[in-house]
Amino acid sequence: SEVRVMMPLAGNPYRIGWTARYDSLAAFEAAWAKLLSDPAYLELLQKGEHHFIGGSAHDEVWQDR
């Protein structure tokens, strides 16, 4: 899946977001499970945690209509 980094055109300019599209919820769940079982990915998360403000992340899953 292609992951894109996005920034708002208006409002708080210091926010960023990531988007990705999957063919189905099952495909998303499989990709997420694979990431969470990857030691290298988990290490990168730990190394980069200082780049984020605790409690500021908001995850959402959206559906095309």
HUKAZI-V417213 format. One line per field, one symbol per residue. phi: phi as a letter, one per 20 degrees, with the letter a starting at -180 (. if undefined). psi: psi as a letter, one per 30 degrees, with the letter a starting at -180 (. if undefined). burial: I if it has 24 or more other C-alpha atoms within 12 Angstrom, else O. A space follows every 50 residues. Layout:
phi = ???
psi = ???
burial = ???
//
This chain:
phi = .edceccfebnffeecbdcbdcfbffffffffffffdegfffffgffeff ecegneecebddcfc
psi = kkkkklkkflajfglllkkkklfleeeeeeeeeeefgjeeeeeeeeegff fkkkffkjkkklkk.
burial = OOOOOOOOOOOOOOOOOOOOOOOOOOOOOOOOOOOOOOOOOOOOOOOOOO OOOOOOOOOOOOOOO
//
